[in-house]
Amino acid sequence: MKFYYLFFLLFSLSLFSCDKESKNGNAKLEVRLVDAPAEYDAVYIDVREIRIHTSETAADEDQGWTTLSTNAGIYNLLELTNGIDALLASDELPAGKVSQIRLILGENNTLVENGETYTLKTPSAQQSGLKLKINTTLEADLKYVIMLDFDAARSIVKAGNSGKYNLKPVIRTFVESDGGSLKGCTSPATIQSLVTVSQNGVFVASAYTNDGCFLIKGLPAGTYQVKVEPPLAYSPVTISDVVISNGEVNTLSTITIQ
């Protein structure tokens, strides 16, 4: 009887422990970097740290920031296209709401154009980090991937005729499981084109073709207009009523450039 009583007690404690773990379990979170390509040789971004907060109004000096385990380093944005991404940070976090991310950049941000390297000035990013809203809820025992879509073409601003460049990051954030994706290729593949996605005349996302193909992730479900803009010697192509569904990839027919 003592043996059975002890077995029952241990079994009950085990159930209690499992139940407690399920209620207070952690979620796995990854932050990955992708890029909408630009017409440069390379764009190097110096990533130092990634922080998250549950409040979308929290300032950098406020309490409650969590620093993720960050793979600090210098990343070439132009290598992160057509489904290729870089893992910036990964960690386990208590289940709950995540409202904003801060991307802290270092000073070694550079642009390579026509074989020449230029320093990219990023004063605000170096001081307090780039504030990015995400607004998602993490559930215990699930994995979440937050994508940072760094639009290199729109983020680099030439400072007049000074020959200098400023980095004013334009970053679109989304949870990988949310929304759908748009995929397509152009012919001839050797003609690099700008692909712009808009909805009701409002810009949503863009990408340059890479070897004639493009992939744009994280588009909310809906109907869009897609415009393909090749160099001036060719005519642009507009595709209307492109439907994006959650969790699906809409692959367009080959787009002929003339």
MIDOSE-1310 file (N, C-alpha, C; in nm, 2 decimals, decimal comma, always signed):
residues 258
mkfy	+0,08/-0,12/+0,00/+0,00/+0,00/+0,00/+0,09/+0,13/+0,00; +0,19/+0,12/+0,08/+0,28/+0,24/+0,08/+0,34/+0,26/-0,06; +0,38/+0,15/-0,13/+0,43/+0,17/-0,26/+0,34/+0,24/-0,36; +0,21/+0,19/-0,35/+0,11/+0,25/-0,44/+0,08/+0,39/-0,41
ylff	+0,08/+0,42/-0,28/+0,05/+0,56/-0,23/+0,17/+0,65/-0,28; +0,29/+0,60/-0,27/+0,41/+0,68/-0,32/+0,40/+0,70/-0,47; +0,36/+0,59/-0,54/+0,35/+0,60/-0,69/+0,25/+0,70/-0,73; +0,13/+0,70/-0,66/+0,02/+0,79/-0,69/+0,06/+0,94/-0,66
llfs	+0,14/+0,96/-0,55/+0,18/+1,09/-0,51/+0,28/+1,15/-0,62; +0,38/+1,06/-0,66/+0,47/+1,11/-0,76/+0,40/+1,14/-0,89; +0,31/+1,05/-0,93/+0,23/+1,07/-1,06/+0,16/+1,20/-1,05; +0,10/+1,23/-0,94/+0,02/+1,36/-0,92/+0,11/+1,48/-0,93
lslf	+0,23/+1,47/-0,87/+0,32/+1,58/-0,88/+0,37/+1,60/-1,02; +0,39/+1,49/-1,09/+0,43/+1,50/-1,23/+0,33/+1,57/-1,32; +0,20/+1,54/-1,30/+0,09/+1,60/-1,37/+0,09/+1,75/-1,34; +0,10/+1,78/-1,21/+0,10/+1,92/-1,16/+0,21/+2,00/-1,23
scdk	+0,33/+1,94/-1,23/+0,45/+2,00/-1,29/+0,43/+2,03/-1,44; +0,37/+1,93/-1,51/+0,35/+1,95/-1,65/+0,25/+2,06/-1,68; +0,14/+2,06/-1,59/+0,04/+2,16/-1,61/+0,09/+2,30/-1,59; +0,18/+2,31/-1,48/+0,24/+2,44/-1,45/+0,33/+2,48/-1,56
eskn	+0,41/+2,39/-1,62/+0,50/+2,42/-1,73/+0,42/+2,47/-1,85; +0,31/+2,41/-1,88/+0,23/+2,45/-2,00/+0,17/+2,59/-1,98; +0,14/+2,62/-1,86/+0,08/+2,76/-1,84/+0,19/+2,87/-1,84; +0,31/+2,83/-1,80/+0,41/+2,93/-1,78/+0,53/+2,90/-1,88
gnak	+0,50/+2,83/-1,99/+0,61/+2,80/-2,08/+0,65/+2,92/-2,16; +0,76/+2,90/-2,23/+0,82/+3,01/-2,32/+0,78/+2,98/-2,46; +0,79/+3,09/-2,54/+0,78/+3,08/-2,68/+0,92/+3,10/-2,74; +0,94/+3,04/-2,86/+1,07/+3,06/-2,93/+1,05/+3,17/-3,03
levr	+1,15/+3,26/-3,03/+1,14/+3,38/-3,12/+1,27/+3,39/-3,20; +1,25/+3,41/-3,33/+1,37/+3,44/-3,42/+1,34/+3,57/-3,49; +1,45/+3,65/-3,51/+1,44/+3,77/-3,59/+1,53/+3,75/-3,71; +1,48/+3,76/-3,83/+1,55/+3,74/-3,95/+1,55/+3,86/-4,04
lvda	+1,66/+3,88/-4,12/+1,67/+4,00/-4,21/+1,66/+3,95/-4,35; +1,58/+4,02/-4,43/+1,57/+4,01/-4,57/+1,58/+4,15/-4,64; +1,59/+4,15/-4,77/+1,62/+4,28/-4,84/+1,54/+4,29/-4,97; +1,49/+4,41/-4,99/+1,44/+4,44/-5,13/+1,56/+4,50/-5,20
paey	+1,62/+4,44/-5,30/+1,75/+4,47/-5,36/+1,75/+4,61/-5,42; +1,87/+4,67/-5,43/+1,89/+4,80/-5,49/+2,00/+4,79/-5,59; +2,01/+4,89/-5,67/+2,11/+4,89/-5,78/+2,24/+4,94/-5,73; +2,30/+4,87/-5,64/+2,44/+4,90/-5,59/+2,52/+4,78/-5,59
davy	+2,65/+4,79/-5,58/+2,73/+4,67/-5,57/+2,71/+4,59/-5,44; +2,70/+4,67/-5,33/+2,68/+4,61/-5,20/+2,63/+4,72/-5,10; +2,55/+4,67/-5,00/+2,51/+4,76/-4,89/+2,53/+4,69/-4,76; +2,63/+4,73/-4,69/+2,67/+4,66/-4,56/+2,61/+4,73/-4,44
idvr	+2,54/+4,66/-4,36/+2,47/+4,71/-4,24/+2,53/+4,64/-4,12; +2,57/+4,73/-4,02/+2,64/+4,68/-3,90/+2,54/+4,67/-3,79; +2,49/+4,54/-3,77/+2,39/+4,51/-3,67/+2,46/+4,48/-3,53; +2,42/+4,56/-3,43/+2,48/+4,54/-3,30/+2,39/+4,47/-3,20
eiri	+2,27/+4,50/-3,20/+2,18/+4,45/-3,09/+2,03/+4,46/-3,13; +1,95/+4,37/-3,08/+1,81/+4,37/-3,11/+1,74/+4,36/-2,97; +1,65/+4,45/-2,95/+1,57/+4,46/-2,82/+1,42/+4,45/-2,85; +1,34/+4,40/-2,76/+1,20/+4,40/-2,78/+1,13/+4,45/-2,65
htse	+1,01/+4,50/-2,67/+0,93/+4,55/-2,56/+0,78/+4,52/-2,58; +0,71/+4,51/-2,47/+0,56/+4,48/-2,48/+0,48/+4,60/-2,51; +0,54/+4,72/-2,48/+0,46/+4,85/-2,51/+0,51/+4,91/-2,63; +0,42/+4,95/-2,72/+0,45/+5,02/-2,84/+0,49/+5,17/-2,82
taad	+0,47/+5,22/-2,70/+0,51/+5,36/-2,67/+0,63/+5,37/-2,58; +0,69/+5,26/-2,55/+0,81/+5,26/-2,46/+0,93/+5,33/-2,53; +0,99/+5,42/-2,45/+1,11/+5,49/-2,50/+1,23/+5,41/-2,46; +1,35/+5,44/-2,52/+1,47/+5,37/-2,51/+1,51/+5,36/-2,36
edqg	+1,49/+5,47/-2,29/+1,53/+5,47/-2,15/+1,43/+5,41/-2,05; +1,32/+5,37/-2,10/+1,22/+5,30/-2,01/+1,26/+5,16/-1,97; +1,20/+5,12/-1,86/+1,22/+4,98/-1,81/+1,14/+4,88/-1,90; +1,18/+4,76/-1,89/+1,11/+4,65/-1,96/+1,16/+4,61/-2,09
wttl	+1,27/+4,66/-2,14/+1,33/+4,62/-2,26/+1,41/+4,48/-2,24; +1,39/+4,39/-2,33/+1,46/+4,26/-2,33/+1,56/+4,26/-2,45; +1,68/+4,24/-2,42/+1,78/+4,22/-2,53/+1,79/+4,08/-2,57; +1,77/+4,05/-2,70/+1,77/+3,92/-2,75/+1,91/+3,87/-2,77
stna	+1,94/+3,74/-2,78/+2,07/+3,69/-2,81/+2,09/+3,72/-2,96; +2,18/+3,82/-2,98/+2,19/+3,87/-3,12/+2,32/+3,83/-3,18; +2,31/+3,79/-3,31/+2,42/+3,76/-3,39/+2,48/+3,88/-3,45; +2,55/+3,96/-3,37/+2,61/+4,09/-3,41/+2,71/+4,06/-3,53
giyn	+2,70/+4,16/-3,62/+2,79/+4,15/-3,73/+2,75/+4,24/-3,85; +2,83/+4,24/-3,95/+2,80/+4,32/-4,07/+2,74/+4,23/-4,18; +2,63/+4,27/-4,23/+2,55/+4,20/-4,33/+2,54/+4,27/-4,46; +2,56/+4,21/-4,57/+2,54/+4,26/-4,70/+2,39/+4,24/-4,74
llel	+2,32/+4,35/-4,74/+2,17/+4,34/-4,77/+2,15/+4,28/-4,91; +2,23/+4,30/-5,00/+2,21/+4,26/-5,14/+2,23/+4,11/-5,16; +2,27/+4,04/-5,06/+2,28/+3,90/-5,06/+2,16/+3,83/-5,01; +2,06/+3,91/-4,95/+1,95/+3,86/-4,89/+1,82/+3,88/-4,97
tngi	+1,81/+3,81/-5,08/+1,70/+3,82/-5,17/+1,64/+3,69/-5,21; +1,52/+3,69/-5,27/+1,46/+3,57/-5,33/+1,46/+3,45/-5,23; +1,42/+3,48/-5,11/+1,40/+3,37/-5,01/+1,52/+3,35/-4,92; +1,64/+3,41/-4,95/+1,76/+3,40/-4,86/+1,74/+3,51/-4,75
dall	+1,77/+3,47/-4,63/+1,76/+3,56/-4,51/+1,88/+3,53/-4,42; +1,90/+3,62/-4,32/+2,00/+3,61/-4,22/+1,94/+3,61/-4,08; +1,98/+3,52/-4,00/+1,93/+3,51/-3,86/+2,00/+3,61/-3,78; +1,93/+3,71/-3,74/+1,99/+3,82/-3,65/+1,98/+3,79/-3,51
asde	+1,87/+3,72/-3,46/+1,86/+3,70/-3,32/+1,77/+3,58/-3,30; +1,79/+3,51/-3,19/+1,70/+3,40/-3,15/+1,70/+3,39/-3,00; +1,58/+3,36/-2,94/+1,58/+3,35/-2,79/+1,45/+3,28/-2,75; +1,44/+3,25/-2,62/+1,31/+3,20/-2,57/+1,26/+3,31/-2,48
lpag	+1,13/+3,34/-2,49/+1,07/+3,45/-2,42/+0,94/+3,40/-2,35; +0,90/+3,46/-2,24/+0,77/+3,43/-2,18/+0,66/+3,46/-2,28; +0,56/+3,37/-2,28/+0,44/+3,40/-2,36/+0,38/+3,53/-2,33; +0,33/+3,60/-2,43/+0,27/+3,73/-2,41/+0,29/+3,82/-2,53
kvsq	+0,25/+3,94/-2,51/+0,25/+4,04/-2,62/+0,39/+4,10/-2,65; +0,42/+4,12/-2,78/+0,54/+4,19/-2,82/+0,49/+4,30/-2,91; +0,53/+4,43/-2,88/+0,47/+4,54/-2,95/+0,58/+4,61/-3,04; +0,70/+4,61/-3,00/+0,80/+4,68/-3,08/+0,94/+4,62/-3,07
irli	+1,01/+4,64/-3,17/+1,15/+4,60/-3,18/+1,24/+4,72/-3,20; +1,36/+4,72/-3,13/+1,46/+4,82/-3,17/+1,58/+4,75/-3,22; +1,62/+4,80/-3,34/+1,73/+4,75/-3,41/+1,85/+4,85/-3,39; +1,95/+4,80/-3,32/+2,06/+4,89/-3,29/+2,17/+4,87/-3,39
lgen	+2,21/+4,97/-3,46/+2,32/+4,96/-3,56/+2,45/+5,02/-3,51; +2,56/+4,97/-3,55/+2,69/+5,03/-3,52/+2,73/+5,13/-3,62; +2,85/+5,17/-3,63/+2,90/+5,28/-3,71/+2,96/+5,23/-3,85; +2,97/+5,10/-3,86/+3,04/+5,05/-3,98/+2,94/+5,01/-4,09
ntlv	+2,86/+5,11/-4,13/+2,76/+5,09/-4,24/+2,82/+5,16/-4,37; +2,82/+5,08/-4,48/+2,89/+5,13/-4,60/+2,81/+5,09/-4,72; +2,83/+5,17/-4,83/+2,77/+5,14/-4,96/+2,88/+5,13/-5,06; +2,87/+5,03/-5,15/+2,97/+5,01/-5,26/+2,89/+5,04/-5,39
enge	+2,94/+5,14/-5,46/+2,88/+5,17/-5,59/+2,99/+5,19/-5,69; +2,98/+5,12/-5,80/+3,08/+5,13/-5,91/+3,22/+5,10/-5,85; +3,23/+5,01/-5,76/+3,36/+4,97/-5,71/+3,41/+5,06/-5,60; +3,34/+5,17/-5,57/+3,39/+5,27/-5,47/+3,31/+5,26/-5,34
tytl	+3,37/+5,26/-5,22/+3,30/+5,25/-5,10/+3,27/+5,38/-5,03; +3,15/+5,40/-4,99/+3,11/+5,52/-4,92/+3,05/+5,49/-4,78; +3,08/+5,58/-4,69/+3,03/+5,56/-4,55/+2,88/+5,61/-4,55; +2,80/+5,53/-4,48/+2,66/+5,57/-4,46/+2,64/+5,62/-4,33
ktps	+2,59/+5,75/-4,32/+2,57/+5,82/-4,19/+2,43/+5,78/-4,13; +2,43/+5,73/-4,01/+2,31/+5,69/-3,94/+2,30/+5,73/-3,80; +2,29/+5,86/-3,78/+2,30/+5,92/-3,64/+2,19/+5,87/-3,55; +2,07/+5,87/-3,59/+1,96/+5,83/-3,50/+1,96/+5,68/-3,47
aqqs	+2,00/+5,59/-3,56/+2,01/+5,45/-3,54/+2,12/+5,42/-3,44; +2,23/+5,49/-3,45/+2,34/+5,46/-3,36/+2,31/+5,50/-3,21; +2,23/+5,60/-3,19/+2,21/+5,65/-3,06/+2,10/+5,57/-2,98; +1,98/+5,55/-3,04/+1,87/+5,49/-2,97/+1,81/+5,37/-3,04
glkl	+1,85/+5,34/-3,16/+1,80/+5,23/-3,23/+1,68/+5,26/-3,32; +1,65/+5,18/-3,42/+1,54/+5,20/-3,50/+1,41/+5,13/-3,44; +1,31/+5,21/-3,42/+1,19/+5,16/-3,36/+1,10/+5,10/-3,46; +1,07/+4,97/-3,45/+0,98/+4,90/-3,54/+0,87/+4,84/-3,47
kint	+0,75/+4,87/-3,52/+0,63/+4,81/-3,45/+0,60/+4,67/-3,51; +0,56/+4,58/-3,42/+0,53/+4,44/-3,47/+0,39/+4,40/-3,42; +0,36/+4,42/-3,29/+0,22/+4,39/-3,24/+0,18/+4,25/-3,27; +0,24/+4,15/-3,20/+0,20/+4,01/-3,21/+0,20/+3,95/-3,07
tlea	+0,13/+3,84/-3,05/+0,12/+3,78/-2,92/+0,18/+3,64/-2,93; +0,28/+3,62/-2,84/+0,35/+3,49/-2,84/+0,28/+3,39/-2,75; +0,26/+3,27/-2,80/+0,20/+3,16/-2,72/+0,30/+3,06/-2,68; +0,28/+3,00/-2,56/+0,38/+2,91/-2,51/+0,40/+2,79/-2,61
dlky	+0,53/+2,75/-2,61/+0,57/+2,63/-2,69/+0,56/+2,64/-2,84; +0,54/+2,76/-2,89/+0,53/+2,78/-3,03/+0,65/+2,86/-3,08; +0,68/+2,85/-3,21/+0,80/+2,92/-3,26/+0,74/+3,04/-3,35; +0,80/+3,15/-3,34/+0,77/+3,27/-3,42/+0,89/+3,32/-3,49
viml	+0,87/+3,37/-3,62/+0,98/+3,42/-3,69/+0,93/+3,56/-3,74; +1,01/+3,67/-3,69/+0,98/+3,80/-3,72/+1,08/+3,84/-3,83; +1,02/+3,89/-3,95/+1,11/+3,92/-4,06/+1,12/+4,08/-4,07; +1,24/+4,12/-4,08/+1,27/+4,26/-4,11/+1,31/+4,28/-4,25
dfda	+1,22/+4,34/-4,33/+1,24/+4,35/-4,47/+1,30/+4,49/-4,50; +1,43/+4,50/-4,51/+1,51/+4,62/-4,52/+1,51/+4,67/-4,67; +1,44/+4,77/-4,70/+1,44/+4,82/-4,84/+1,56/+4,91/-4,86; +1,66/+4,85/-4,92/+1,79/+4,92/-4,94/+1,77/+5,04/-5,04
arsi	+1,69/+5,02/-5,14/+1,68/+5,12/-5,24/+1,62/+5,25/-5,19; +1,52/+5,24/-5,10/+1,45/+5,35/-5,04/+1,52/+5,41/-4,92; +1,62/+5,33/-4,87/+1,68/+5,37/-4,74/+1,81/+5,45/-4,76; +1,86/+5,45/-4,88/+1,98/+5,52/-4,90/+1,95/+5,66/-4,97
vkag	+2,00/+5,76/-4,91/+1,97/+5,90/-4,96/+2,10/+5,97/-4,99; +2,11/+6,02/-5,11/+2,23/+6,09/-5,15/+2,22/+6,24/-5,09; +2,33/+6,28/-5,03/+2,33/+6,42/-4,96/+2,37/+6,52/-5,07; +2,27/+6,56/-5,15/+2,30/+6,67/-5,25/+2,41/+6,63/-5,34
nsgk	+2,50/+6,72/-5,37/+2,62/+6,70/-5,46/+2,75/+6,68/-5,38; +2,73/+6,64/-5,25/+2,85/+6,63/-5,16/+2,92/+6,50/-5,19; +2,86/+6,40/-5,26/+2,92/+6,27/-5,28/+2,90/+6,18/-5,15; +2,83/+6,23/-5,05/+2,81/+6,15/-4,93/+2,66/+6,09/-4,93
ynlk	+2,65/+5,99/-4,85/+2,52/+5,92/-4,85/+2,47/+5,90/-4,70; +2,34/+5,92/-4,68/+2,28/+5,90/-4,55/+2,20/+5,77/-4,56; +2,19/+5,70/-4,44/+2,11/+5,58/-4,43/+1,99/+5,62/-4,34; +1,87/+5,62/-4,41/+1,75/+5,64/-4,34/+1,66/+5,52/-4,36
pvir	+1,68/+5,42/-4,27/+1,62/+5,29/-4,30/+1,47/+5,29/-4,32; +1,43/+5,22/-4,42/+1,29/+5,19/-4,44/+1,27/+5,04/-4,43; +1,21/+5,00/-4,32/+1,20/+4,85/-4,29/+1,06/+4,81/-4,27; +1,01/+4,71/-4,34/+0,88/+4,65/-4,32/+0,89/+4,53/-4,23
tfve	+0,81/+4,52/-4,13/+0,82/+4,41/-4,04/+0,69/+4,32/-4,05; +0,71/+4,19/-4,04/+0,59/+4,10/-4,04/+0,63/+3,97/-3,98; +0,53/+3,90/-3,92/+0,55/+3,77/-3,87/+0,54/+3,67/-3,99; +0,64/+3,58/-4,01/+0,64/+3,50/-4,13/+0,51/+3,42/-4,16
sdgg	+0,44/+3,38/-4,06/+0,32/+3,30/-4,07/+0,20/+3,39/-4,12; +0,22/+3,52/-4,10/+0,11/+3,61/-4,14/+0,11/+3,64/-4,29; -0,01/+3,66/-4,34/-0,02/+3,71/-4,48/+0,02/+3,60/-4,58; +0,05/+3,65/-4,70/+0,09/+3,56/-4,81/+0,21/+3,61/-4,88
slkg	+0,25/+3,55/-4,99/+0,37/+3,59/-5,07/+0,34/+3,60/-5,21; +0,42/+3,68/-5,28/+0,41/+3,70/-5,42/+0,54/+3,67/-5,49; +0,53/+3,58/-5,59/+0,65/+3,53/-5,66/+0,64/+3,55/-5,81; +0,74/+3,57/-5,88/+0,74/+3,58/-6,02/+0,87/+3,60/-6,09
ctsp	+0,87/+3,58/-6,22/+1,00/+3,60/-6,30/+0,97/+3,68/-6,42; +1,07/+3,74/-6,47/+1,06/+3,82/-6,60/+1,14/+3,76/-6,71; +1,11/+3,79/-6,83/+1,19/+3,75/-6,94/+1,20/+3,86/-7,04; +1,33/+3,89/-7,08/+1,46/+3,82/-7,05/+1,50/+3,84/-6,90
atiq	+1,56/+3,74/-6,84/+1,60/+3,74/-6,71/+1,72/+3,84/-6,68; +1,79/+3,87/-6,78/+1,90/+3,96/-6,77/+1,87/+4,11/-6,75; +1,74/+4,14/-6,77/+1,70/+4,28/-6,75/+1,65/+4,30/-6,60; +1,72/+4,37/-6,52/+1,68/+4,39/-6,39/+1,57/+4,50/-6,38
slvt	+1,46/+4,46/-6,31/+1,34/+4,55/-6,30/+1,30/+4,57/-6,16; +1,24/+4,69/-6,14/+1,18/+4,72/-6,00/+1,03/+4,67/-6,00; +1,00/+4,59/-5,91/+0,86/+4,54/-5,89/+0,80/+4,61/-5,77; +0,69/+4,68/-5,80/+0,62/+4,75/-5,69/+0,48/+4,69/-5,67
vsqn	+0,44/+4,67/-5,54/+0,31/+4,62/-5,51/+0,24/+4,73/-5,44; +0,12/+4,77/-5,49/+0,04/+4,87/-5,42/-0,11/+4,83/-5,41; -0,18/+4,89/-5,32/-0,32/+4,86/-5,30/-0,40/+4,99/-5,29; -0,50/+5,01/-5,38/-0,58/+5,13/-5,39/-0,49/+5,25/-5,40
gvfv	-0,38/+5,24/-5,48/-0,29/+5,35/-5,51/-0,19/+5,38/-5,40; -0,19/+5,30/-5,30/-0,09/+5,32/-5,18/+0,02/+5,21/-5,19; +0,14/+5,26/-5,19/+0,26/+5,17/-5,19/+0,25/+5,07/-5,07; +0,29/+4,94/-5,10/+0,29/+4,84/-4,99/+0,43/+4,78/-4,98
asay	+0,49/+4,74/-5,09/+0,62/+4,68/-5,09/+0,68/+4,68/-5,22; +0,81/+4,66/-5,23/+0,88/+4,65/-5,36/+1,00/+4,56/-5,35; +1,05/+4,53/-5,47/+1,17/+4,44/-5,48/+1,23/+4,46/-5,62; +1,36/+4,45/-5,63/+1,42/+4,44/-5,76/+1,44/+4,29/-5,80
tndg	+1,42/+4,26/-5,93/+1,44/+4,12/-5,97/+1,59/+4,09/-5,96; +1,61/+3,96/-5,92/+1,75/+3,91/-5,91/+1,76/+3,79/-6,00; +1,84/+3,79/-6,11/+1,84/+3,69/-6,21/+1,70/+3,67/-6,27; +1,63/+3,78/-6,28/+1,50/+3,78/-6,34/+1,38/+3,74/-6,25
cfli	+1,41/+3,70/-6,13/+1,30/+3,66/-6,04/+1,29/+3,75/-5,91; +1,17/+3,74/-5,85/+1,15/+3,82/-5,72/+1,06/+3,74/-5,63; +1,07/+3,77/-5,50/+0,98/+3,71/-5,40/+0,96/+3,81/-5,29; +0,83/+3,84/-5,27/+0,79/+3,94/-5,17/+0,70/+3,87/-5,07
kglp	+0,75/+3,86/-4,94/+0,67/+3,79/-4,84/+0,59/+3,89/-4,75; +0,51/+3,83/-4,67/+0,44/+3,91/-4,57/+0,34/+4,01/-4,62; +0,27/+3,98/-4,73/+0,17/+4,07/-4,78/+0,03/+4,03/-4,72; -0,04/+4,13/-4,65/-0,17/+4,10/-4,60/-0,26/+4,05/-4,71
agty	-0,35/+3,96/-4,67/-0,45/+3,91/-4,77/-0,53/+4,03/-4,83; -0,54/+4,02/-4,96/-0,62/+4,13/-5,03/-0,59/+4,12/-5,18; -0,63/+4,23/-5,25/-0,61/+4,24/-5,39/-0,52/+4,35/-5,42; -0,42/+4,33/-5,51/-0,31/+4,43/-5,53/-0,29/+4,46/-5,68
qvkv	-0,22/+4,57/-5,70/-0,17/+4,60/-5,84/-0,02/+4,58/-5,83; +0,03/+4,51/-5,93/+0,18/+4,49/-5,94/+0,23/+4,56/-6,07; +0,33/+4,64/-6,05/+0,40/+4,71/-6,16/+0,54/+4,67/-6,17; +0,58/+4,63/-6,29/+0,72/+4,59/-6,32/+0,78/+4,70/-6,40
eppl	+0,89/+4,77/-6,35/+0,95/+4,88/-6,42/+1,09/+4,84/-6,46; +1,11/+4,81/-6,58/+1,25/+4,78/-6,63/+1,32/+4,91/-6,66; +1,44/+4,91/-6,71/+1,51/+5,03/-6,75/+1,44/+5,11/-6,86; +1,47/+5,24/-6,87/+1,39/+5,33/-6,96/+1,38/+5,28/-7,10
aysp	+1,47/+5,20/-7,15/+1,46/+5,15/-7,29/+1,35/+5,06/-7,31; +1,29/+5,01/-7,20/+1,18/+4,91/-7,21/+1,05/+4,97/-7,15; +0,94/+4,90/-7,18/+0,81/+4,95/-7,13/+0,77/+4,88/-7,00; +0,71/+4,96/-6,91/+0,67/+4,90/-6,78/+0,55/+4,81/-6,81
vtis	+0,53/+4,71/-6,71/+0,42/+4,62/-6,72/+0,33/+4,63/-6,59; +0,20/+4,65/-6,61/+0,12/+4,65/-6,49/+0,02/+4,54/-6,49; +0,01/+4,47/-6,37/-0,08/+4,36/-6,36/-0,18/+4,39/-6,25; -0,31/+4,39/-6,28/-0,41/+4,43/-6,19/-0,48/+4,31/-6,13
dvvi	-0,55/+4,33/-6,01/-0,63/+4,23/-5,95/-0,55/+4,10/-5,91; -0,43/+4,12/-5,85/-0,35/+4,01/-5,80/-0,39/+3,98/-5,66; -0,44/+3,86/-5,64/-0,50/+3,82/-5,51/-0,40/+3,75/-5,43; -0,38/+3,80/-5,30/-0,29/+3,74/-5,21/-0,38/+3,68/-5,09
snge	-0,35/+3,55/-5,06/-0,43/+3,48/-4,96/-0,33/+3,44/-4,84; -0,38/+3,44/-4,72/-0,30/+3,41/-4,61/-0,24/+3,27/-4,62; -0,11/+3,26/-4,59/-0,04/+3,13/-4,59/-0,01/+3,07/-4,73; -0,04/+3,15/-4,84/-0,02/+3,09/-4,97/+0,08/+3,18/-5,05
vntl	+0,14/+3,12/-5,15/+0,23/+3,19/-5,24/+0,16/+3,20/-5,38; +0,14/+3,33/-5,42/+0,08/+3,35/-5,55/+0,19/+3,37/-5,66; +0,21/+3,27/-5,74/+0,31/+3,27/-5,84/+0,26/+3,32/-5,98; +0,31/+3,43/-6,02/+0,26/+3,49/-6,14/+0,32/+3,42/-6,26
stit	+0,25/+3,43/-6,38/+0,30/+3,38/-6,50/+0,42/+3,47/-6,54; +0,51/+3,41/-6,62/+0,63/+3,48/-6,66/+0,59/+3,62/-6,73; +0,66/+3,72/-6,68/+0,63/+3,86/-6,73/+0,73/+3,90/-6,84; +0,68/+3,92/-6,96/+0,76/+3,95/-7,07/+0,80/+4,10/-7,08
iq	+0,92/+4,13/-7,08/+0,97/+4,27/-7,09/+1,00/+4,30/-7,24; +0,94/+4,41/-7,29/+0,96/+4,45/-7,43/+1,01/+4,59/-7,44
